[in-house]
Amino acid sequence: MPILERLRAEHAPALLAFEHDNRAYFARSVPDRGDAYFTPSGFAARHASLLAEQEAGICHFHVVLDEDGSVVGRVNLIDVADGSAELGYRVGEHAAGRGVATAAVAQVCRLAARPYGLTTLTAVTTSDNLASMAVLTRNGFTPVRDITIGGRPGTSYVRRHLPPCDGHSH
């Protein structure tokens, strides 16, 4: 089963490979990160910025590693404030449909409560992303309202009373 780790500087090469290898796959459902993100200097600057935000307690970033150490996903808590944060996640094409996202989100739900001290998580997804909606529902998130994401219809979700997450985690 994949391993969740807090983002560190040494994850950069594997993370860049993950993002590069899945660029077209991700672009089908979320806005593309742009060419500058994938350049060595652009990625290094962005990675350093994420680590600084994490150090400041503004965000909590995680990578999901396969047994061989390759990155197969990301799960992030952003905009941490007043006991709340927004959950975001992505799983690579080759790991999709294997329960990786569900398990990783469950692990982050537990971390959100302790050690991060959060009580509420929010998330959004487009209405055509049935897999993402299933991950959120399996992890105790409930739909709150319809929204628009990048010009596409979507739904906003919330999860209160962390933890425990349900029994889908390993």
Kinemage of the C-alpha trace (Angstrom):
@kinemage 1
@onewidth
@group {chain A} dominant
@subgroup {mainchain}
@vectorlist {calphas} color= white
{ca met a 1} P 0.000 0.000 0.000
{ca pro a 2} L 1.301 3.491 -0.774
{ca ile a 3} L 2.975 5.546 1.957
{ca leu a 4} L 2.024 9.126 2.854
{ca glu a 5} L 4.905 11.460 3.739
{ca arg a 6} L 5.052 15.141 4.575
{ca leu a 7} L 6.640 17.047 1.684
{ca arg a 8} L 10.405 17.504 2.011
{ca ala a 9} L 13.126 19.030 -0.157
{ca glu a 10} L 14.386 15.610 -1.224
{ca his a 11} L 11.004 14.763 -2.781
{ca ala a 12} L 11.589 17.330 -5.553
{ca pro a 13} L 13.006 15.039 -8.287
{ca ala a 14} L 10.334 12.347 -7.827
{ca leu a 15} L 7.588 14.964 -7.563
{ca leu a 16} L 8.661 16.692 -10.771
{ca ala a 17} L 8.730 13.308 -12.552
{ca phe a 18} L 5.217 12.569 -11.251
{ca glu a 19} L 3.846 15.924 -12.406
{ca his a 20} L 5.561 15.650 -15.799
{ca asp a 21} L 4.457 12.053 -16.423
{ca asn a 22} L 0.835 12.873 -15.522
{ca arg a 23} L 0.578 16.339 -17.065
{ca ala a 24} L -1.799 15.384 -19.884
{ca tyr a 25} L -3.849 13.160 -17.573
{ca phe a 26} L -4.323 15.927 -15.004
{ca ala a 27} L -5.080 18.536 -17.671
{ca arg a 28} L -8.225 16.583 -18.567
{ca ser a 29} L -9.815 17.501 -15.238
{ca val a 30} L -7.909 20.477 -13.754
{ca pro a 31} L -6.220 23.544 -15.259
{ca asp a 32} L -2.691 22.845 -16.512
{ca arg a 33} L 0.160 24.222 -14.394
{ca gly a 34} L 1.800 25.874 -17.417
{ca asp a 35} L 5.148 25.276 -19.120
{ca ala a 36} L 7.183 27.345 -16.625
{ca tyr a 37} L 6.207 24.978 -13.797
{ca phe a 38} L 7.941 22.070 -15.540
{ca thr a 39} L 11.291 23.785 -16.120
{ca pro a 40} L 14.023 22.879 -13.623
{ca ser a 41} L 14.255 26.440 -12.287
{ca gly a 42} L 10.486 26.978 -12.265
{ca phe a 43} L 9.841 23.750 -10.420
{ca ala a 44} L 12.676 24.351 -7.940
{ca ala a 45} L 11.309 27.810 -7.126
{ca arg a 46} L 7.772 26.488 -6.674
{ca his a 47} L 8.976 23.583 -4.495
{ca ala a 48} L 10.965 25.968 -2.276
{ca ser a 49} L 7.896 28.206 -1.980
{ca leu a 50} L 5.723 25.266 -0.903
{ca leu a 51} L 8.244 24.227 1.725
{ca ala a 52} L 8.340 27.814 3.059
{ca glu a 53} L 4.523 27.902 3.286
{ca gln a 54} L 4.578 24.578 5.103
{ca glu a 55} L 7.257 25.784 7.527
{ca ala a 56} L 5.111 28.858 8.242
{ca gly a 57} L 2.093 26.633 9.017
{ca ile a 58} L 0.020 28.098 6.180
{ca cys a 59} L -0.230 24.741 4.403
{ca his a 60} L 0.540 21.062 4.915
{ca phe a 61} L 1.765 19.239 1.813
{ca his a 62} L 2.091 15.469 1.412
{ca val a 63} L 3.308 13.052 -1.226
{ca val a 64} L 1.979 9.548 -1.702
{ca leu a 65} L 4.824 7.155 -2.464
{ca asp a 66} L 4.657 3.714 -4.023
{ca glu a 67} L 6.751 0.880 -2.627
{ca asp a 68} L 9.610 1.789 -4.998
{ca gly a 69} L 9.706 5.398 -3.720
{ca ser a 70} L 8.078 6.923 -6.778
{ca val a 71} L 5.387 9.556 -6.246
{ca val a 72} L 1.913 8.273 -7.154
{ca gly a 73} L -0.109 11.107 -5.623
{ca arg a 74} L -0.311 14.292 -3.602
{ca val a 75} L -2.628 15.305 -0.768
{ca asn a 76} L -2.491 18.874 0.502
{ca leu a 77} L -4.131 21.018 3.141
{ca ile a 78} L -4.001 24.656 2.091
{ca asp a 79} L -5.056 27.984 3.540
{ca val a 80} L -4.866 26.778 7.140
{ca ala a 81} L -6.694 29.249 9.400
{ca asp a 82} L -9.025 29.153 12.382
{ca gly a 83} L -9.002 25.349 12.643
{ca ser a 84} L -9.901 24.859 9.002
{ca ala a 85} L -8.129 24.079 5.712
{ca glu a 86} L -8.958 23.192 2.131
{ca leu a 87} L -8.128 19.654 1.037
{ca gly a 88} L -6.700 19.060 -2.416
{ca tyr a 89} L -5.400 15.834 -3.913
{ca arg a 90} L -4.361 14.200 -7.139
{ca val a 91} L -3.388 10.648 -7.981
{ca gly a 92} L -1.451 9.689 -11.081
{ca glu a 93} L -3.054 7.815 -13.931
{ca his a 94} L -1.345 4.489 -13.146
{ca ala a 95} L -2.532 4.576 -9.511
{ca ala a 96} L -6.108 5.650 -10.280
{ca gly a 97} L -8.886 3.251 -9.342
{ca arg a 98} L -6.806 1.344 -6.765
{ca gly a 99} L -8.093 3.097 -3.628
{ca val a 100} L -4.928 5.185 -3.309
{ca ala a 101} L -6.749 8.529 -3.095
{ca thr a 102} L -9.326 7.221 -0.615
{ca ala a 103} L -6.634 5.822 1.690
{ca ala a 104} L -4.387 8.890 1.412
{ca val a 105} L -7.258 11.303 2.132
{ca ala a 106} L -8.220 9.190 5.158
{ca gln a 107} L -4.644 9.463 6.459
{ca val a 108} L -4.631 13.229 5.969
{ca cys a 109} L -7.972 13.497 7.786
{ca arg a 110} L -6.289 11.948 10.826
{ca leu a 111} L -3.241 14.217 10.504
{ca ala a 112} L -5.526 17.228 10.132
{ca ala a 113} L -6.868 16.635 13.627
{ca arg a 114} L -3.568 15.613 15.205
{ca pro a 115} L -0.916 16.907 14.867
{ca tyr a 116} L -2.220 19.819 12.759
{ca gly a 117} L -5.035 20.757 15.152
{ca leu a 118} L -7.743 21.241 12.533
{ca thr a 119} L -11.437 20.616 13.086
{ca thr a 120} L -12.897 21.263 9.620
{ca leu a 121} L -11.825 20.466 6.074
{ca thr a 122} L -13.362 21.735 2.860
{ca ala a 123} L -12.885 20.460 -0.697
{ca val a 124} L -14.215 21.149 -4.178
{ca thr a 125} L -14.541 19.040 -7.295
{ca thr a 126} L -16.110 19.333 -10.704
{ca ser a 127} L -19.432 17.574 -11.215
{ca asp a 128} L -17.982 15.269 -13.872
{ca asn a 129} L -15.219 13.981 -11.569
{ca leu a 130} L -17.137 11.035 -10.140
{ca ala a 131} L -14.000 9.424 -8.703
{ca ser a 132} L -13.173 12.532 -6.681
{ca met a 133} L -16.725 12.807 -5.414
{ca ala a 134} L -16.544 9.156 -4.297
{ca val a 135} L -13.231 9.751 -2.455
{ca leu a 136} L -14.740 12.663 -0.567
{ca thr a 137} L -17.969 10.820 0.297
{ca arg a 138} L -16.069 7.730 1.484
{ca asn a 139} L -14.079 9.969 3.810
{ca gly a 140} L -17.062 11.599 5.498
{ca phe a 141} L -17.313 14.786 3.426
{ca thr a 142} L -20.801 16.052 2.646
{ca pro a 143} L -21.832 18.263 -0.274
{ca val a 144} L -22.562 21.838 0.761
{ca arg a 145} L -23.403 23.779 -2.388
{ca asp a 146} L -23.058 23.908 -6.145
{ca ile a 147} L -20.200 26.070 -7.419
{ca thr a 148} L -18.321 26.866 -10.605
{ca ile a 149} L -14.691 25.737 -10.981
{ca gly a 150} L -12.833 27.139 -13.960
{ca gly a 151} L -16.102 27.691 -15.792
{ca arg a 152} L -17.297 24.144 -15.073
{ca pro a 153} L -20.075 23.072 -12.680
{ca gly a 154} L -18.862 21.636 -9.408
{ca thr a 155} L -19.649 20.980 -5.777
{ca ser a 156} L -18.193 22.254 -2.526
{ca tyr a 157} L -17.804 19.711 0.304
{ca val a 158} L -17.134 19.921 4.042
{ca arg a 159} L -15.921 17.499 6.695
{ca arg a 160} L -16.331 18.550 10.320
{ca his a 161} L -15.468 16.812 13.577
{ca leu a 162} L -12.062 15.368 12.739
{ca pro a 163} L -11.111 12.509 13.365
{ca pro a 164} L -11.756 9.675 13.144
{ca cys a 165} L -12.012 9.053 9.440
{ca asp a 166} L -14.033 6.028 8.530
{ca gly a 167} L -12.555 2.563 8.190
{ca his a 168} L -11.174 2.980 4.673
{ca ser a 169} L -7.662 3.908 5.761
{ca his a 170} L -4.714 1.565 6.181
